[in-house]
Amino acid sequence: MTNRERAQIEGSVYTLALPAFASFAAGYAAGLLLIGGVL
C-alpha cells in the first residue's frame, strides 16, 4: 500500500466518522440537558 492509498482511505474514514461523532455528541448533549431539566 502506498502512502497515497493510505491517505485516501484515512480521508474516507474521517469523512464517515466525523458526522457520526457529531450527531452522537449532539444527541448526548441534548440528553444531558433533558435529564438536567427533568431533575
N, CA, C and O atoms as CSV, one atom per row, in Angstrom:
chain,resi,resn,atom,element,x,y,z
A,1,MET,N,N,0.857,-1.197,0.000
A,1,MET,CA,C,0.000,0.000,0.000
A,1,MET,C,C,0.895,1.251,0.000
A,1,MET,O,O,1.826,1.366,0.797
A,2,THR,N,N,0.597,2.149,-0.884
A,2,THR,CA,C,1.386,3.381,-0.946
A,2,THR,C,C,0.834,4.406,0.035
A,2,THR,O,O,-0.270,4.252,0.557
A,3,ASN,N,N,1.609,5.441,0.277
A,3,ASN,CA,C,1.149,6.493,1.182
A,3,ASN,C,C,-0.091,7.184,0.630
A,3,ASN,O,O,-0.969,7.594,1.389
A,4,ARG,N,N,-0.162,7.313,-0.705
A,4,ARG,CA,C,-1.317,7.972,-1.314
A,4,ARG,C,C,-2.587,7.161,-1.056
A,4,ARG,O,O,-3.626,7.720,-0.704
A,5,GLU,N,N,-2.496,5.842,-1.234
A,5,GLU,CA,C,-3.663,4.992,-0.987
A,5,GLU,C,C,-4.081,5.062,0.478
A,5,GLU,O,O,-5.268,5.126,0.797
A,6,ARG,N,N,-3.094,5.050,1.355
A,6,ARG,CA,C,-3.394,5.117,2.786
A,6,ARG,C,C,-4.064,6.446,3.131
A,6,ARG,O,O,-5.001,6.485,3.928
A,7,ALA,N,N,-3.584,7.528,2.531
A,7,ALA,CA,C,-4.176,8.839,2.798
A,7,ALA,C,C,-5.619,8.879,2.314
A,7,ALA,O,O,-6.477,9.461,2.978
A,8,GLN,N,N,-5.897,8.269,1.165
A,8,GLN,CA,C,-7.269,8.262,0.657
A,8,GLN,C,C,-8.181,7.462,1.582
A,8,GLN,O,O,-9.315,7.868,1.837
A,9,ILE,N,N,-7.697,6.337,2.081
A,9,ILE,CA,C,-8.505,5.510,2.979
A,9,ILE,C,C,-8.761,6.246,4.296
A,9,ILE,O,O,-9.887,6.264,4.795
A,10,GLU,N,N,-7.710,6.852,4.853
A,10,GLU,CA,C,-7.889,7.588,6.110
A,10,GLU,C,C,-8.848,8.754,5.913
A,10,GLU,O,O,-9.665,9.039,6.788
A,11,GLY,N,N,-8.754,9.434,4.765
A,11,GLY,CA,C,-9.654,10.552,4.493
A,11,GLY,C,C,-11.103,10.101,4.449
A,11,GLY,O,O,-11.981,10.774,4.988
A,12,SER,N,N,-11.362,8.955,3.803
A,12,SER,CA,C,-12.733,8.474,3.716
A,12,SER,C,C,-13.232,8.043,5.088
A,12,SER,O,O,-14.409,8.215,5.403
A,13,VAL,N,N,-12.344,7.484,5.905
A,13,VAL,CA,C,-12.749,7.072,7.254
A,13,VAL,C,C,-13.146,8.291,8.082
A,13,VAL,O,O,-14.168,8.283,8.768
A,14,TYR,N,N,-12.317,9.348,8.010
A,14,TYR,CA,C,-12.644,10.554,8.767
A,14,TYR,C,C,-13.930,11.188,8.248
A,14,TYR,O,O,-14.736,11.690,9.031
A,15,THR,N,N,-14.125,11.165,6.920
A,15,THR,CA,C,-15.325,11.760,6.337
A,15,THR,C,C,-16.574,11.044,6.845
A,15,THR,O,O,-17.611,11.673,7.057
A,16,LEU,N,N,-16.473,9.733,7.041
A,16,LEU,CA,C,-17.618,8.979,7.545
A,16,LEU,C,C,-17.767,9.130,9.049
A,16,LEU,O,O,-18.886,9.177,9.559
A,17,ALA,N,N,-16.656,9.206,9.761
A,17,ALA,CA,C,-16.707,9.180,11.223
A,17,ALA,C,C,-17.116,10.523,11.814
A,17,ALA,O,O,-17.805,10.563,12.834
A,18,LEU,N,N,-16.701,11.624,11.186
A,18,LEU,CA,C,-16.983,12.932,11.778
A,18,LEU,C,C,-18.480,13.224,11.898
A,18,LEU,O,O,-18.912,13.632,12.976
A,19,PRO,N,N,-19.294,13.038,10.856
A,19,PRO,CA,C,-20.736,13.293,11.022
A,19,PRO,C,C,-21.373,12.376,12.068
A,19,PRO,O,O,-22.249,12.803,12.819
A,20,ALA,N,N,-20.931,11.119,12.113
A,20,ALA,CA,C,-21.487,10.194,13.100
A,20,ALA,C,C,-21.139,10.649,14.507
A,20,ALA,O,O,-21.987,10.627,15.399
A,21,PHE,N,N,-19.883,11.066,14.709
A,21,PHE,CA,C,-19.471,11.534,16.026
A,21,PHE,C,C,-20.192,12.831,16.389
A,21,PHE,O,O,-20.583,13.018,17.541
A,22,ALA,N,N,-20.371,13.726,15.418
A,22,ALA,CA,C,-21.049,14.998,15.684
A,22,ALA,C,C,-22.503,14.751,16.081
A,22,ALA,O,O,-23.004,15.374,17.017
A,23,SER,N,N,-23.185,13.844,15.374
A,23,SER,CA,C,-24.581,13.569,15.708
A,23,SER,C,C,-24.679,12.889,17.070
A,23,SER,O,O,-25.602,13.166,17.836
A,24,PHE,N,N,-23.730,11.999,17.378
A,24,PHE,CA,C,-23.721,11.348,18.685
A,24,PHE,C,C,-23.495,12.377,19.791
A,24,PHE,O,O,-24.174,12.348,20.817
A,25,ALA,N,N,-22.536,13.291,19.582
A,25,ALA,CA,C,-22.247,14.308,20.593
A,25,ALA,C,C,-23.448,15.221,20.788
A,25,ALA,O,O,-23.759,15.604,21.916
A,26,ALA,N,N,-24.121,15.570,19.704
A,26,ALA,CA,C,-25.297,16.439,19.811
A,26,ALA,C,C,-26.419,15.724,20.566
A,26,ALA,O,O,-27.075,16.322,21.419
A,27,GLY,N,N,-26.635,14.456,20.253
A,27,GLY,CA,C,-27.664,13.692,20.944
A,27,GLY,C,C,-27.331,13.509,22.420
A,27,GLY,O,O,-28.215,13.571,23.274
A,28,TYR,N,N,-26.056,13.282,22.716
A,28,TYR,CA,C,-25.620,13.110,24.101
A,28,TYR,C,C,-25.829,14.403,24.886
A,28,TYR,O,O,-26.319,14.375,26.015
A,29,ALA,N,N,-25.455,15.540,24.283
A,29,ALA,CA,C,-25.631,16.830,24.953
A,29,ALA,C,C,-27.113,17.121,25.163
A,29,ALA,O,O,-27.505,17.615,26.220
A,30,ALA,N,N,-27.934,16.820,24.168
A,30,ALA,CA,C,-29.374,17.046,24.303
A,30,ALA,C,C,-29.947,16.160,25.407
A,30,ALA,O,O,-30.811,16.594,26.168
A,31,GLY,N,N,-29.466,14.922,25.495
A,31,GLY,CA,C,-29.926,14.023,26.549
A,31,GLY,C,C,-29.552,14.540,27.927
A,31,GLY,O,O,-30.354,14.467,28.859
A,32,LEU,N,N,-28.338,15.062,28.062
A,32,LEU,CA,C,-27.914,15.610,29.351
A,32,LEU,C,C,-28.764,16.820,29.727
A,32,LEU,O,O,-29.167,16.968,30.880
A,33,LEU,N,N,-29.034,17.680,28.752
A,33,LEU,CA,C,-29.859,18.858,29.029
A,33,LEU,C,C,-31.270,18.432,29.426
A,33,LEU,O,O,-31.863,19.006,30.339
A,34,LEU,N,N,-31.804,17.428,28.738
A,34,LEU,CA,C,-33.153,16.948,29.027
A,34,LEU,C,C,-33.214,16.354,30.432
A,34,LEU,O,O,-34.129,16.658,31.198
A,35,ILE,N,N,-32.240,15.507,30.770
A,35,ILE,CA,C,-32.202,14.893,32.099
A,35,ILE,C,C,-32.002,15.970,33.166
A,35,ILE,O,O,-32.646,15.936,34.214
A,36,GLY,N,N,-31.104,16.927,32.896
A,36,GLY,CA,C,-30.875,18.001,33.851
A,36,GLY,C,C,-32.121,18.840,34.058
A,36,GLY,O,O,-32.386,19.299,35.169
A,37,GLY,N,N,-32.891,19.046,32.988
A,37,GLY,CA,C,-34.115,19.832,33.107
A,37,GLY,C,C,-35.175,19.088,33.911
A,37,GLY,O,O,-35.928,19.698,34.670
A,38,VAL,N,N,-35.231,17.758,33.741
A,38,VAL,CA,C,-36.225,16.960,34.459
A,38,VAL,C,C,-35.865,16.877,35.936
A,38,VAL,O,O,-36.728,17.008,36.804
A,39,LEU,N,N,-34.570,16.658,36.215
A,39,LEU,CA,C,-34.147,16.551,37.605
A,39,LEU,C,C,-34.043,17.941,38.217
A,39,LEU,O,O,-33.698,18.074,39.391
